[in-house]
Amino acid sequence: MKFRVERDVLADAVTWVARGLPARPPVPVLAGVLIEADEEGTLTLSAFDYEVSARITVPADVAEGGTALVLGRLLADISRNLPAKPIDVATDGNKLQVTCGSSRFSLLKMPAEEYPTLPTAPAPSGTVPGDRFTQAVAQVSVAADRGDTLPILTGVRVEIDGERMTLLATDRYRLAMRELTWNPGTSDASHVALIPARTLSETARALGAAGTVELSLGGAAGGDGLVGFEAGSRRTTSRLLDGEYPKVSSIFPTSSDTEAVVSTAELTEAVKRVALVAERNTPVRLTFADGQVAIEAGTGDDAQASEAVECSLTGEGLEIAFNPGYLLDGLGAVGTAYTRFSFTQPSRPAVLTGQAEADGENDTAYRYVLMPVRFAS
């Protein structure tokens, strides 16, 4: 195998493919990136850890076709740090020689014949604009569980019903849901898939800039257990999570007694400052009254802090407490200049939605439901 490729092209390709390689793979070859050079002028790089696969095809000046498997993270580090000159790559016995200007590296080849075959993605299901998909995934994945106690809650539930796509995630303390339209392959498209939140987030960030993302969701219940994504020359698959996702739609309140609209940026900064004195797992208290919301933390002989931010209130005032980290996640995910809080009572979940203007309509396409924390009177 022998080829020449531009430094930036190789660096971007290897970095993207190697991004999910396991630090401690169960089988040594799973730490590798498979390089396949085609004499027609293309270079394909692949990675697979039995859960997530990634493949990208880039142009290259191929003098001699062939295949080589080398450590992916090492190749990514090397390619990113080479000078801005074309890179010459060639196999030499059991080594892969990488030359760029006066820089020369020799990488030990791994047994490519032991590398597993990458899975084939299901048939394409439809497309979605990359920027909207990336935003939706970011808004929802913040509510996915980050522990291993209930693996099913570490996923994002994606439900397709015709042109409507609904993303849902919860860790039992908060719930995030985003609805958006997409372009299904058929008007009666119906799919349900539970995708690992971390994998979905990384994939959305990596592919979203490409303009359009093609989704392959298989059958009505996840098909053969895989979901596929493709954008431009980048393709990736992920194994779906098994199990029945809890029916959490009943958590959404059907009405509200109190609503408050507050500047997202101002409240975010105030909560960050006040939370500095909050002990681990202790809440910040928010008192909503006509004209302002007071934010407080700390009690008794401990450090205390308080701050007030202007707000517009409809209905009775109330006092409620939230985990500051969860509250900040919601404020950050809303993505609008103003946030509307909808309450029924201090012991029931609050709903956060976005609002572009202080006196405008709230956007219910994204809803973040946050459970309150009990506190002493």
C-alpha positions as CSV (number, residue, x, y, z in Angstrom):
1,M,0.0,0.0,0.0
2,K,1.3,3.4,-0.9
3,F,-0.6,6.8,-1.1
4,R,-0.3,10.5,-0.6
5,V,-3.0,12.6,1.1
6,E,-3.3,16.2,2.3
7,R,-2.5,16.6,6.0
8,D,-5.8,18.2,7.0
9,V,-7.8,15.6,5.1
10,L,-6.1,12.7,6.9
11,A,-6.1,14.4,10.3
12,D,-9.9,15.2,10.1
13,A,-10.7,11.7,8.9
14,V,-8.6,9.8,11.4
15,T,-9.8,12.1,14.3
16,W,-13.4,11.5,13.4
17,V,-13.1,7.7,13.0
18,A,-11.0,7.3,16.1
19,R,-13.1,9.5,18.4
20,G,-14.9,6.5,20.0
21,L,-12.2,4.0,20.2
22,P,-12.1,2.3,23.6
23,A,-9.2,3.1,25.9
24,R,-9.1,-0.5,27.1
25,P,-10.4,-2.6,24.3
26,P,-11.3,-6.2,25.1
27,V,-9.5,-7.3,22.0
28,P,-6.3,-5.5,21.0
29,V,-7.3,-5.0,17.3
30,L,-10.3,-3.0,18.4
31,A,-7.9,-0.1,19.3
32,G,-7.0,0.1,15.6
33,V,-8.2,2.1,12.6
34,L,-8.5,0.1,9.4
35,I,-7.0,1.9,6.4
36,E,-8.0,0.7,2.9
37,A,-6.5,2.4,-0.1
38,D,-8.2,2.0,-3.5
39,E,-6.2,2.6,-6.7
40,E,-9.2,4.5,-8.1
41,G,-8.2,7.4,-5.8
42,T,-10.0,6.9,-2.5
43,L,-9.0,6.2,1.0
44,T,-11.4,4.6,3.5
45,L,-10.8,4.6,7.2
46,S,-12.9,2.5,9.6
47,A,-13.3,1.8,13.3
48,F,-15.5,-0.6,15.2
49,D,-15.8,-1.7,18.9
50,Y,-18.8,-4.1,18.5
51,E,-21.1,-1.3,19.7
52,V,-20.4,1.7,17.4
53,S,-18.9,1.7,14.0
54,A,-17.5,4.6,12.0
55,R,-16.4,4.9,8.4
56,I,-15.2,7.7,6.2
57,T,-14.0,7.9,2.6
58,V,-11.6,10.7,1.4
59,P,-9.7,11.4,-1.8
60,A,-6.1,10.4,-2.0
61,D,-3.4,9.9,-4.6
62,V,-3.1,6.1,-4.4
63,A,0.0,4.6,-6.1
64,E,-0.6,1.1,-4.7
65,G,-3.8,-0.2,-3.1
66,G,-3.8,-2.2,0.1
67,T,-5.0,-2.5,3.7
68,A,-3.4,-1.8,7.0
69,L,-4.5,-1.7,10.6
70,V,-2.7,0.6,13.1
71,L,-3.4,2.1,16.5
72,G,-6.1,4.7,15.9
73,R,-5.5,7.2,18.7
74,L,-1.7,7.2,17.9
75,L,-2.3,7.8,14.2
76,A,-4.8,10.6,15.0
77,D,-2.3,12.3,17.4
78,I,0.5,12.0,14.8
79,S,-1.6,13.3,11.8
80,R,-2.9,16.3,13.8
81,N,0.7,17.4,14.7
82,L,2.4,17.0,11.4
83,P,3.4,20.1,9.4
84,A,1.0,21.5,6.8
85,K,2.4,19.5,3.9
86,P,1.2,16.4,2.0
87,I,1.6,13.1,3.9
88,D,3.1,10.0,2.2
89,V,2.0,6.7,3.7
90,A,3.5,3.3,2.7
91,T,3.7,-0.2,4.1
92,D,7.1,-1.7,4.7
93,G,6.9,-5.2,6.0
94,N,5.1,-5.2,9.4
95,K,5.4,-1.4,9.6
96,L,3.4,1.6,8.3
97,Q,5.7,4.4,7.3
98,V,4.3,8.0,7.6
99,T,6.3,10.8,6.1
100,C,5.5,14.5,6.0
101,G,8.3,16.9,5.1
102,S,11.2,16.0,7.4
103,S,9.0,14.2,9.9
104,R,9.0,10.4,9.8
105,F,7.0,7.9,11.9
106,S,7.0,4.2,11.8
107,L,3.9,2.5,13.2
108,L,3.6,-1.2,13.9
109,K,0.8,-2.9,11.9
110,M,-1.8,-5.0,13.6
111,P,-3.3,-8.2,12.1
112,A,-6.0,-6.8,9.8
113,E,-7.4,-10.3,9.2
114,E,-8.5,-10.4,12.9
115,Y,-10.4,-7.2,12.6
116,P,-14.2,-7.7,12.7
117,T,-16.4,-6.9,9.8
118,L,-18.3,-3.7,10.2
119,P,-22.1,-4.0,10.4
120,T,-24.4,-3.0,7.6
121,A,-26.8,-0.2,8.5
122,P,-30.6,-0.7,8.0
123,A,-32.2,0.8,4.9
124,P,-32.4,4.6,4.9
125,S,-35.5,5.9,6.7
126,G,-35.3,9.6,5.9
127,T,-33.3,12.8,6.3
128,V,-33.2,15.7,8.8
129,P,-31.3,19.1,8.6
130,G,-28.1,18.7,10.5
131,D,-28.2,21.9,12.5
132,R,-31.8,21.2,13.8
133,F,-30.9,17.6,14.6
134,T,-27.8,18.6,16.5
135,Q,-29.7,21.2,18.5
136,A,-32.5,18.7,19.3
137,V,-30.1,16.0,20.5
138,A,-28.2,18.5,22.6
139,Q,-31.4,19.7,24.2
140,V,-32.6,16.2,25.1
141,S,-29.4,14.4,26.0
142,V,-28.7,16.6,29.0
143,A,-31.5,14.7,30.8
144,A,-30.2,11.2,30.1
145,D,-28.9,9.2,33.0
146,R,-25.1,9.3,33.3
147,G,-24.8,6.3,35.6
148,D,-25.1,2.5,35.1
149,T,-27.9,1.8,37.7
150,L,-30.6,1.7,35.0
151,P,-28.9,1.3,31.6
152,I,-32.1,1.9,29.7
153,L,-32.2,5.5,31.1
154,T,-28.8,6.2,29.5
155,G,-30.5,6.3,26.1
156,V,-32.5,8.8,24.1
157,R,-35.8,7.5,22.9
158,V,-36.4,8.5,19.2
159,E,-40.0,8.0,18.0
160,I,-41.0,8.6,14.4
161,D,-44.6,9.2,13.3
162,G,-44.8,10.3,9.7
163,E,-43.1,13.7,9.5
164,R,-42.9,14.2,13.3
165,M,-39.8,13.1,15.2
166,T,-39.9,13.1,19.0
167,L,-36.8,12.8,21.2
168,L,-37.1,12.0,24.8
169,A,-34.7,11.4,27.7
170,T,-35.0,11.2,31.5
171,D,-32.9,10.3,34.5
172,R,-36.0,10.2,36.9
173,Y,-35.1,13.7,38.2
174,R,-35.8,15.6,35.0
175,L,-37.3,14.9,31.6
176,A,-36.5,16.6,28.3
177,M,-38.6,16.3,25.1
178,R,-38.0,17.9,21.7
179,E,-40.3,17.6,18.7
180,L,-39.2,18.5,15.2
181,T,-40.1,17.7,11.6
182,W,-38.0,15.7,9.3
183,N,-38.2,14.2,5.8
184,P,-39.3,10.5,6.0
185,G,-38.8,8.2,3.1
186,T,-42.5,7.3,3.3
187,S,-45.4,9.3,4.6
188,D,-46.5,6.6,7.0
189,A,-43.1,6.1,8.5
190,S,-43.2,4.6,12.0
191,H,-40.1,3.9,14.1
192,V,-39.1,3.6,17.7
193,A,-35.4,3.4,18.7
194,L,-33.6,3.7,22.0
195,I,-30.1,5.1,21.2
196,P,-27.3,5.5,23.8
197,A,-27.2,9.2,24.6
198,R,-23.5,9.6,24.5
199,T,-23.2,8.0,21.1
200,L,-26.1,10.0,19.7
201,S,-24.6,13.3,21.1
202,E,-21.1,12.6,19.6
203,T,-22.6,11.6,16.3
204,A,-24.9,14.6,16.0
205,R,-22.0,17.0,16.8
206,A,-19.8,15.3,14.2
207,L,-22.3,15.0,11.4
208,G,-24.5,18.1,12.0
209,A,-22.2,20.5,10.2
210,A,-22.6,18.5,6.9
211,G,-26.0,20.0,6.2
212,T,-28.2,17.0,6.0
213,V,-28.1,13.8,8.1
214,E,-29.6,10.5,6.8
215,L,-31.1,8.2,9.4
216,S,-31.5,4.5,9.1
217,L,-33.8,3.2,11.8
218,G,-34.8,-0.2,10.7
219,G,-38.2,-1.7,11.5
220,A,-40.9,-0.4,13.8
221,A,-39.2,-1.6,16.9
222,G,-35.6,-0.9,15.9
223,G,-35.3,-3.6,13.3
224,D,-32.1,-5.6,13.6
225,G,-30.9,-3.7,16.7
226,L,-28.9,-1.0,14.8
227,V,-29.3,2.6,13.9
228,G,-27.3,4.2,11.1
229,F,-26.3,7.8,10.4
230,E,-24.8,9.2,7.2
231,A,-23.7,12.7,6.2
232,G,-21.5,13.3,3.2
233,S,-18.7,10.7,3.2
234,R,-19.2,9.9,6.9
235,R,-21.2,6.8,8.0
236,T,-21.7,5.4,11.5
237,T,-23.8,2.8,13.2
238,S,-24.7,2.2,16.8
239,R,-26.3,-0.8,18.5
240,L,-29.6,0.1,20.2
241,L,-30.4,-0.4,23.8
242,D,-32.7,-3.2,24.8
243,G,-35.7,-2.9,27.0
244,E,-39.0,-1.1,27.4
245,Y,-38.6,2.6,28.0
246,P,-40.8,3.8,30.9
247,K,-44.0,5.6,30.0
248,V,-43.1,9.0,31.3
249,S,-45.5,11.2,29.2
250,S,-47.8,11.4,32.3
251,I,-45.2,13.5,34.0
252,F,-46.0,16.5,31.8
253,P,-48.5,18.7,33.6
254,T,-51.7,19.3,31.7
255,S,-52.3,22.7,33.1
256,S,-50.5,25.4,35.1
257,D,-51.5,27.7,38.0
258,T,-48.5,30.0,37.9
259,E,-46.2,31.1,35.0
260,A,-43.1,33.2,35.2
261,V,-41.0,34.6,32.4
262,V,-37.3,35.5,33.1
263,S,-34.2,36.4,31.2
264,T,-32.4,33.1,30.6
265,A,-28.9,34.7,30.7
266,E,-29.6,36.7,33.8
267,L,-31.1,33.8,35.7
268,T,-28.3,31.5,34.6
269,E,-25.6,33.8,35.9
270,A,-27.5,34.4,39.2
271,V,-27.9,30.7,39.8
272,K,-24.2,30.0,39.1
273,R,-23.2,32.7,41.7
274,V,-25.6,31.7,44.4
275,A,-24.9,28.0,43.9
276,L,-21.3,28.6,44.9
277,V,-22.3,28.3,48.6
278,A,-24.6,25.3,48.1
279,E,-23.3,22.1,49.6
280,R,-23.2,18.9,47.5
281,N,-26.7,17.7,46.7
282,T,-28.4,20.7,48.3
283,P,-30.8,22.9,46.4
284,V,-31.1,26.5,45.5
285,R,-34.4,28.1,46.5
286,L,-36.3,30.3,44.1
287,T,-39.1,32.6,45.3
288,F,-41.3,33.9,42.5
289,A,-43.2,37.1,43.2
290,D,-44.6,39.9,41.2
291,G,-41.7,41.6,39.4
292,Q,-38.8,39.4,40.6
293,V,-37.5,36.0,41.4
294,A,-35.2,35.7,44.5
295,I,-32.5,33.0,44.4
296,E,-31.1,31.8,47.7
297,A,-28.8,29.0,48.9
298,G,-27.3,28.1,52.3
299,T,-28.9,27.9,55.7
300,G,-28.1,28.2,59.4
301,D,-24.4,28.7,60.2
302,D,-23.3,27.7,56.7
303,A,-22.3,30.2,54.0
304,Q,-25.3,31.9,52.4
305,A,-26.0,33.8,49.2
306,S,-29.0,35.5,47.6
307,E,-29.7,37.4,44.5
308,A,-32.8,38.7,42.6
309,V,-33.6,38.8,38.9
310,E,-36.5,40.6,37.3
311,C,-39.4,38.4,36.1
312,S,-42.9,38.6,34.8
313,L,-45.4,36.6,36.9
314,T,-48.9,35.4,36.1
315,G,-50.8,33.7,38.9
316,E,-49.9,33.2,42.6
317,G,-46.3,33.6,43.7
318,L,-44.6,30.5,45.1
319,E,-41.3,29.2,46.6
320,I,-39.7,26.2,45.1
321,A,-36.2,24.5,45.2
322,F,-34.2,22.8,42.5
323,N,-30.9,21.0,42.2
324,P,-28.8,23.8,40.8
325,G,-27.0,21.6,38.2
326,Y,-30.2,20.3,36.8
327,L,-31.7,23.8,36.7
328,L,-28.6,25.1,34.8
329,D,-28.8,22.2,32.4
330,G,-32.4,23.2,31.5
331,L,-31.6,26.9,31.2
332,G,-28.7,26.1,28.9
333,A,-30.8,23.7,26.7
334,V,-33.7,26.1,26.2
335,G,-31.6,28.2,23.9
336,T,-33.7,31.3,23.8
337,A,-33.4,34.8,25.3
338,Y,-36.2,34.1,27.8
339,T,-37.4,31.1,29.8
340,R,-41.0,30.5,30.8
341,F,-41.5,28.5,34.0
342,S,-44.9,26.8,34.4
343,F,-46.0,25.6,37.9
344,T,-48.9,23.8,39.5
345,Q,-47.6,23.7,43.1
346,P,-44.1,23.7,44.8
347,S,-44.2,19.9,45.2
348,R,-45.0,19.1,41.6
349,P,-42.7,19.2,38.5
350,A,-42.0,22.5,36.9
351,V,-41.9,22.9,33.1
352,L,-39.3,25.1,31.3
353,T,-39.9,26.3,27.8
354,G,-38.2,28.8,25.5
355,Q,-39.4,32.2,24.6
356,A,-37.8,34.6,22.1
357,E,-39.2,37.8,23.6
358,A,-40.4,38.7,27.1
359,D,-44.0,39.2,26.0
360,G,-44.0,36.7,23.1
361,E,-45.3,33.2,22.7
362,N,-43.5,30.3,24.3
363,D,-42.1,27.6,22.1
364,T,-43.4,24.2,23.3
365,A,-41.4,22.2,20.7
366,Y,-38.9,21.8,23.5
367,R,-39.9,21.1,27.1
368,Y,-37.7,20.5,30.1
369,V,-39.5,19.1,33.2
370,L,-37.7,19.5,36.4
371,M,-38.6,17.8,39.7
372,P,-38.4,20.1,42.7
373,V,-36.4,19.3,45.8
374,R,-38.0,19.3,49.3
375,F,-36.5,21.7,51.7
376,A,-37.2,22.8,55.3
377,S,-39.5,25.8,55.8
